[in-house]
Amino acid sequence: MRVLIIGGGGREHALACCLAKSSRISEIVCTPGNAGTAALGRNAVVNAADHDALLRFAQDESIDLIIVGPEQPLCDGIVDKFQAAGLRIFGPTAAAARIEGDKAYAKMLMRRAHIPTAEAHVFDRHQDARDYVASREAGVVVKAAGLAGGKGVFVCPDPADAMLAVDSIMVAGEFGDAGRTVIVEELLKGQELSVFALVDDRTIYVLDTAQDHKPIGEGDTGPNTGGMGAISPAPIATADVMATVEREVLVPIVDALRSDGAPYRGLLYVGLMLTAGGPKVLEFNCRFGDPETQALLMRLDSDLLDVIEAVVDGRLAETEIKWNPKSAVTVVMASEGYPGPFERSKTIEGLDVAGSMNDVRVFHAATRRIGGRVITTGGRVLGVTALGAGLAEAKRLAYEAVDVIRFDNAYCRRDIADKAIAAAAARA
């Protein structure tokens, strides 16, 4: 079987690594891929935004299964186009992917389905948004309603900061068309949790849990990023919490999408805040999260190809997924300056040494091979991931690997997993 993975980040490298274990796959092709995916198969130069070109490539290459990593192609309708041509593709249709691509729509759907979420107001006019923020005494969260690459969210404990966020999104146009509409939400307090569920229209299979670390700075300080590290499983995801999430979030949202003429088939991601009043939804994503996928798939013992095909073919109810009982910690190594301006084309050293360590995998995100060198091409460069008997051991191994990798102006948080480790120690 020949598999095409669309995307070129750490999530796609993690997917390729898992799929490479399957004896049924003869070749993995990635577009555009990165230095990591190139070592597992073949990178193809096809414009990912040109769905016609991608379709021709998949047909010419006799691709048997297409897996879409990023949200943009999904929201732009790539699944609809490929399915119409008779190709097997993993991911939701454009109508279902709207759950991520349009946060205002997602809020409306949650209200209609009585799903617990933050109180929110949606604004299309800049002055209306400013007037509302000015009337608030408590902190708020300001979000660009469209796709902003994980960076269109501003957590503003001070309403004055919210004013600046609204101006940045709607006037300065920091996120382009994604910021034509903004959402201003109440600022929830608690710990964040990432829940992944496979859905094939009617069957929902909840995967093991993960926890992201979004702020750039240690102690969860500074601006939000696409994610600076992750752990799996998440100790805060107790059996009671997960039962509540399935009952009050997953089942209602899948039903609501079906009722709205957008049956869901693919991976549904739920970002939650565990508040004193119970879990509340922060966001839905229509694809695997990044970097949580790196930590999660490091623990997958089942054949990922079997799992994905079960979703595509509507056989999810027959599937059983097995997990490694060990814990995983992913530490993102980024270019200094991210999520703001940063330099590219820095040579990365130490990858072979880190990759040879037991229970360690270095997932490439923003990398490219030029001759005998691997260079940086973006903000989040690597996701260094380790397995351990517990989170403390996994963290230790991950940072041992981080410390042998070098590139100019490399940056990472040094406290990934600390909060979960401290909480576990307090309970003991």
C-alpha positions as CSV (number, residue, x, y, z in Angstrom):
1,M,0.0,0.0,0.0
2,R,1.2,3.5,-0.9
3,V,0.3,6.3,1.6
4,L,0.5,10.0,1.0
5,I,0.8,12.4,4.0
6,I,-0.1,16.0,3.4
7,G,1.9,18.4,5.6
8,G,5.4,19.0,6.7
9,G,5.5,19.5,10.5
10,G,6.2,17.5,13.6
11,R,2.7,16.0,13.6
12,E,3.3,14.6,10.1
13,H,6.7,13.2,11.0
14,A,5.1,11.5,14.0
15,L,2.3,10.1,11.8
16,A,4.9,8.9,9.3
17,C,7.0,7.2,12.0
18,C,4.0,5.3,13.3
19,L,2.8,4.3,9.8
20,A,6.3,3.1,8.9
21,K,5.9,0.3,11.4
22,S,3.1,-1.2,9.4
23,S,4.1,-4.3,7.3
24,R,1.3,-3.4,4.8
25,I,2.8,-0.1,3.7
26,S,5.2,-0.3,0.7
27,E,6.0,3.5,0.5
28,I,5.2,6.7,2.4
29,V,5.2,9.9,0.5
30,C,5.0,13.3,2.2
31,T,4.3,16.7,0.7
32,P,6.0,18.9,1.4
33,G,7.5,16.9,4.3
34,N,10.7,17.7,6.1
35,A,14.2,16.2,6.8
36,G,12.6,13.6,9.2
37,T,10.0,12.4,6.8
38,A,12.5,12.2,4.0
39,A,14.4,9.5,6.0
40,L,11.3,7.4,6.2
41,G,10.1,7.6,2.6
42,R,10.0,10.2,-0.1
43,N,9.2,13.9,0.0
44,A,7.3,15.3,-3.0
45,V,7.4,18.8,-4.3
46,V,3.7,19.6,-4.8
47,N,2.0,22.8,-3.9
48,A,-0.2,21.8,-0.9
49,A,-2.5,24.7,-1.5
50,D,-3.2,23.5,-5.1
51,H,-5.7,20.7,-4.5
52,D,-6.0,20.0,-8.2
53,A,-2.2,19.4,-8.4
54,L,-2.4,17.2,-5.3
55,L,-5.2,15.1,-6.8
56,R,-3.3,14.6,-10.0
57,F,-0.2,13.6,-8.1
58,A,-2.1,11.1,-6.0
59,Q,-3.7,9.6,-9.1
60,D,-0.5,9.5,-11.1
61,E,1.4,7.9,-8.2
62,S,-1.4,5.3,-7.6
63,I,-1.8,6.4,-3.9
64,D,-4.0,4.1,-1.9
65,L,-4.6,6.3,1.1
66,I,-4.2,10.0,1.8
67,I,-3.8,11.4,5.3
68,V,-4.2,15.1,5.8
69,G,-2.2,16.6,8.7
70,P,-2.9,20.4,8.8
71,E,-6.2,22.2,9.2
72,Q,-6.0,24.5,6.2
73,P,-6.5,21.9,3.5
74,L,-9.3,20.3,5.4
75,C,-11.1,23.6,5.9
76,D,-10.6,24.3,2.2
77,G,-12.4,21.1,1.1
78,I,-9.6,18.8,0.1
79,V,-11.5,15.8,1.4
80,D,-14.6,16.6,-0.6
81,K,-12.5,16.9,-3.8
82,F,-10.6,13.6,-3.3
83,Q,-13.7,11.7,-2.3
84,A,-15.5,12.9,-5.4
85,A,-12.6,11.5,-7.4
86,G,-13.0,8.1,-5.7
87,L,-9.9,8.3,-3.5
88,R,-9.6,7.1,0.1
89,I,-8.7,10.1,2.3
90,F,-8.6,10.5,6.1
91,G,-10.2,13.7,7.5
92,P,-13.5,15.6,7.7
93,T,-15.2,17.3,4.9
94,A,-15.1,21.1,4.6
95,A,-18.6,21.4,6.3
96,A,-17.4,19.4,9.3
97,A,-13.9,21.0,9.4
98,R,-15.7,24.3,9.9
99,I,-15.8,23.4,13.6
100,E,-12.1,24.6,13.6
101,G,-12.1,27.0,10.7
102,D,-14.8,29.2,12.0
103,K,-14.7,29.7,15.8
104,A,-17.9,31.8,15.7
105,Y,-19.7,28.8,14.1
106,A,-18.3,26.5,16.7
107,K,-19.6,28.7,19.5
108,M,-23.0,28.8,17.9
109,L,-23.0,25.0,17.6
110,M,-21.9,24.6,21.2
111,R,-24.7,26.9,22.5
112,R,-27.3,25.0,20.5
113,A,-26.0,21.7,21.8
114,H,-25.7,22.9,25.4
115,I,-22.0,22.1,25.5
116,P,-20.1,23.7,28.5
117,T,-17.9,26.4,27.2
118,A,-16.7,30.0,28.0
119,E,-19.2,32.8,27.8
120,A,-18.4,34.6,24.5
121,H,-19.4,37.5,22.3
122,V,-18.7,37.6,18.5
123,F,-17.8,40.9,16.8
124,D,-17.4,41.8,13.1
125,R,-16.8,45.5,13.8
126,H,-13.7,46.8,15.5
127,Q,-15.4,49.5,17.5
128,D,-18.0,47.2,18.8
129,A,-15.3,44.8,20.1
130,R,-13.5,47.7,21.7
131,D,-16.6,49.0,23.4
132,Y,-17.4,45.6,24.8
133,V,-13.9,45.1,26.1
134,A,-13.9,48.6,27.7
135,S,-17.0,47.6,29.6
136,R,-15.3,44.6,31.2
137,E,-13.6,44.8,34.6
138,A,-12.3,41.2,34.5
139,G,-9.8,39.7,32.2
140,V,-10.9,38.2,28.8
141,V,-9.5,36.0,26.0
142,V,-9.5,37.5,22.5
143,K,-9.5,35.2,19.5
144,A,-9.3,35.6,15.8
145,A,-12.3,33.6,14.5
146,G,-10.5,32.1,11.5
147,L,-7.4,29.9,11.1
148,A,-4.3,31.6,12.6
149,G,-1.9,28.8,12.9
150,G,-2.4,28.3,16.6
151,K,-1.3,31.9,17.3
152,G,-4.5,33.9,17.1
153,V,-5.4,33.7,20.8
154,F,-4.6,36.4,23.3
155,V,-5.0,35.7,27.0
156,C,-5.6,39.1,28.7
157,P,-5.9,39.3,32.5
158,D,-5.9,43.1,32.1
159,P,-8.7,44.5,29.8
160,A,-6.2,47.1,28.6
161,D,-4.2,44.2,27.0
162,A,-7.5,43.0,25.4
163,M,-7.9,46.4,23.7
164,L,-4.4,46.0,22.2
165,A,-5.3,42.5,21.1
166,V,-8.4,43.6,19.3
167,D,-6.5,46.3,17.6
168,S,-3.7,43.9,16.6
169,I,-6.2,41.4,15.1
170,M,-8.8,43.7,13.5
171,V,-6.8,46.9,12.6
172,A,-3.2,45.8,12.2
173,G,-4.4,42.6,10.5
174,E,-1.8,40.4,12.2
175,F,-3.7,37.3,11.1
176,G,-5.1,38.5,7.8
177,D,-8.6,37.4,6.9
178,A,-8.7,35.1,9.9
179,G,-9.1,38.3,12.0
180,R,-12.1,39.8,10.2
181,T,-14.2,38.5,13.1
182,V,-13.1,38.3,16.7
183,I,-14.4,36.4,19.7
184,V,-14.1,37.8,23.2
185,E,-14.5,35.2,25.9
186,E,-14.5,35.0,29.6
187,L,-11.1,34.1,31.0
188,L,-11.4,30.6,32.5
189,K,-9.2,29.4,35.2
190,G,-7.9,25.8,35.6
191,Q,-5.6,23.4,33.8
192,E,-5.9,22.7,30.1
193,L,-6.5,19.2,28.8
194,S,-6.3,17.8,25.2
195,V,-8.7,15.1,24.2
196,F,-8.5,13.2,20.9
197,A,-11.4,11.2,19.5
198,L,-11.7,9.2,16.3
199,V,-15.1,9.5,14.7
200,D,-16.7,7.7,11.7
201,D,-20.0,9.5,11.5
202,R,-21.6,7.7,14.5
203,T,-19.0,5.8,16.4
204,I,-16.7,7.8,18.8
205,Y,-13.5,6.2,20.0
206,V,-11.7,8.4,22.6
207,L,-8.0,8.0,22.5
208,D,-5.6,8.3,25.4
209,T,-5.1,11.8,26.7
210,A,-2.4,14.5,26.4
211,Q,-1.6,18.0,27.8
212,D,-0.1,20.8,25.8
213,H,2.1,23.7,27.1
214,K,1.1,26.6,24.9
215,P,2.8,29.8,26.4
216,I,6.3,30.5,25.2
217,G,7.8,31.0,28.7
218,E,8.4,28.8,31.7
219,G,5.6,28.9,34.3
220,D,3.1,29.4,31.4
221,T,4.1,33.0,30.8
222,G,4.3,35.1,27.7
223,P,2.3,34.9,24.5
224,N,0.7,31.7,23.2
225,T,2.4,29.6,20.6
226,G,1.4,26.5,18.6
227,G,2.7,24.5,21.6
228,M,6.1,24.3,23.3
229,G,5.7,20.7,24.7
230,A,3.3,18.0,25.7
231,I,2.8,15.0,27.9
232,S,0.8,11.8,27.6
233,P,-1.2,10.6,29.4
234,A,-2.4,13.6,31.3
235,P,-2.8,12.7,35.1
236,I,-5.6,15.3,35.4
237,A,-7.8,13.3,33.0
238,T,-9.4,11.1,35.6
239,A,-12.1,8.5,34.7
240,D,-14.8,10.9,36.0
241,V,-13.4,13.8,33.8
242,M,-13.3,11.6,30.7
243,A,-16.8,10.3,31.3
244,T,-18.1,13.9,31.6
245,V,-16.2,15.0,28.4
246,E,-17.6,12.1,26.4
247,R,-21.2,12.6,27.7
248,E,-21.4,16.4,27.7
249,V,-19.0,17.3,24.8
250,L,-18.2,14.6,22.3
251,V,-21.6,13.0,21.9
252,P,-23.5,16.3,21.7
253,I,-21.0,17.9,19.2
254,V,-21.0,14.9,16.9
255,D,-24.8,14.8,17.0
256,A,-25.0,18.6,16.4
257,L,-22.7,18.4,13.3
258,R,-24.7,15.6,11.9
259,S,-27.9,17.5,12.5
260,D,-26.3,20.5,10.7
261,G,-25.7,18.4,7.6
262,A,-22.0,17.9,8.4
263,P,-21.4,14.3,9.6
264,Y,-17.9,14.0,11.1
265,R,-15.4,11.5,10.0
266,G,-11.8,11.8,11.1
267,L,-9.9,13.0,14.2
268,L,-11.7,15.4,16.4
269,Y,-9.6,17.3,18.9
270,V,-11.1,19.0,22.0
271,G,-9.1,21.6,23.9
272,L,-10.6,21.9,27.4
273,M,-10.2,23.9,30.6
274,L,-10.8,21.9,33.8
275,T,-12.5,24.6,35.8
276,A,-14.0,24.4,39.3
277,G,-17.3,24.0,37.6
278,G,-16.2,21.1,35.4
279,P,-14.6,20.7,32.0
280,K,-15.3,23.6,29.5
281,V,-14.5,23.6,25.9
282,L,-11.8,26.1,24.7
283,E,-11.7,25.0,21.1
284,F,-12.3,22.2,18.6
285,N,-9.7,21.2,16.0
286,C,-10.5,19.0,13.0
287,R,-7.1,17.2,13.0
288,F,-4.4,15.8,15.3
289,G,-2.9,18.4,17.6
290,D,0.7,19.4,17.5
291,P,2.8,18.7,19.6
292,E,0.4,16.5,21.5
293,T,0.4,14.0,18.6
294,Q,4.1,13.4,19.1
295,A,3.7,12.4,22.7
296,L,0.5,10.5,22.1
297,L,1.7,8.4,19.1
298,M,5.0,7.6,20.9
299,R,2.8,5.5,23.1
300,L,0.7,3.8,20.4
301,D,1.2,0.0,20.3
302,S,-1.5,-0.7,17.6
303,D,-1.0,-0.4,13.8
304,L,-1.9,3.1,13.0
305,L,-2.8,2.1,9.4
306,D,-5.4,-0.3,10.7
307,V,-6.8,2.5,12.9
308,I,-7.0,5.1,10.2
309,E,-8.5,2.7,7.7
310,A,-11.2,1.7,10.2
311,V,-12.3,5.4,10.3
312,V,-12.1,5.9,6.5
313,D,-14.1,2.7,5.9
314,G,-16.7,3.2,8.8
315,R,-15.4,0.2,10.8
316,L,-14.4,2.1,13.9
317,A,-16.8,0.1,16.1
318,E,-14.8,-3.0,15.4
319,T,-11.5,-1.4,16.4
320,E,-9.4,-1.9,19.6
321,I,-6.5,0.4,20.2
322,K,-3.6,-0.6,22.5
323,W,-1.3,1.8,24.3
324,N,2.1,1.5,25.9
325,P,1.6,2.1,29.6
326,K,4.7,4.3,29.8
327,S,4.5,8.1,29.9
328,A,5.8,10.3,27.1
329,V,7.2,13.8,27.3
330,T,7.7,16.0,24.2
331,V,10.0,19.1,24.4
332,V,9.8,21.5,21.5
333,M,13.1,23.1,20.4
334,A,12.3,26.4,18.7
335,S,14.1,29.3,17.0
336,E,14.7,32.1,19.5
337,G,12.2,34.9,18.9
338,Y,9.3,32.6,18.1
339,P,6.3,33.2,18.0
340,G,7.6,36.6,16.8
341,P,10.4,37.1,14.2
342,F,13.2,34.6,14.1
343,E,16.1,33.5,12.0
344,R,16.2,30.5,9.7
345,S,18.8,28.3,8.0
346,K,20.7,27.4,11.1
347,T,22.6,24.1,11.0
348,I,21.4,21.5,13.5
349,E,23.9,19.2,15.1
350,G,23.6,16.2,17.4
351,L,20.6,14.7,15.8
352,D,22.2,11.3,15.4
353,V,23.4,11.2,19.0
354,A,19.9,12.1,20.3
355,G,18.2,9.7,18.0
356,S,20.3,6.8,19.1
357,M,19.2,7.1,22.8
358,N,16.9,4.5,24.1
359,D,13.2,5.4,24.3
360,V,13.9,8.7,22.5
361,R,12.6,9.9,19.2
362,V,13.4,13.3,17.6
363,F,10.4,14.4,15.5
364,H,11.3,17.0,12.9
365,A,9.0,20.0,12.3
366,A,10.7,22.9,10.6
367,T,13.7,21.3,9.0
368,R,15.2,20.6,5.6
369,R,18.2,18.7,4.5
370,I,20.7,20.4,2.2
371,G,23.6,18.2,1.2
372,G,24.9,16.6,4.4
373,R,23.3,19.3,6.7
374,V,19.9,19.6,8.3
375,I,18.9,23.2,8.7
376,T,16.1,25.1,10.4
377,T,13.2,26.4,8.3
378,G,10.7,27.8,10.9
379,G,9.8,28.6,14.5
380,R,9.1,25.2,16.1
381,V,12.0,23.1,14.8
382,L,12.0,19.8,16.7
383,G,9.9,17.8,19.1
384,V,12.2,15.8,21.2
385,T,10.1,13.0,22.7
386,A,11.0,10.3,25.3
387,L,9.2,7.4,27.0
388,G,9.7,6.7,30.7
389,A,8.2,4.6,33.5
390,G,6.6,7.8,34.7
391,L,6.6,11.5,33.7
392,A,9.7,12.3,35.8
393,E,11.7,9.7,34.0
394,A,10.3,10.6,30.6
395,K,11.2,14.3,31.2
396,R,14.7,13.4,32.3
397,L,15.3,11.4,29.1
398,A,13.8,14.0,26.9
399,Y,16.0,16.8,28.2
400,E,19.1,14.6,28.1
401,A,18.4,14.3,24.3
402,V,17.6,18.1,24.0
403,D,21.0,18.8,25.6
404,V,23.0,17.0,22.9
405,I,21.2,18.9,20.0
406,R,22.6,22.2,19.0
407,F,21.7,25.0,16.6
408,D,22.3,28.8,16.8
409,N,19.7,30.6,18.9
410,A,17.9,27.4,20.0
411,Y,15.3,27.9,22.7
412,C,13.1,25.5,24.7
413,R,11.1,25.6,27.9
414,R,12.8,23.6,30.7
415,D,9.6,23.0,32.7
416,I,7.6,20.7,30.5
417,A,5.7,18.1,32.6
418,D,6.7,19.9,35.9
419,K,3.1,20.8,36.8
420,A,1.8,17.3,36.3
421,I,4.8,15.8,38.2
422,A,4.2,18.2,41.1
423,A,0.5,17.4,41.2
424,A,1.2,13.6,41.2
425,A,3.7,14.0,44.1
426,A,1.1,16.0,46.1
427,R,-1.4,13.2,45.7
428,A,1.0,10.5,46.8
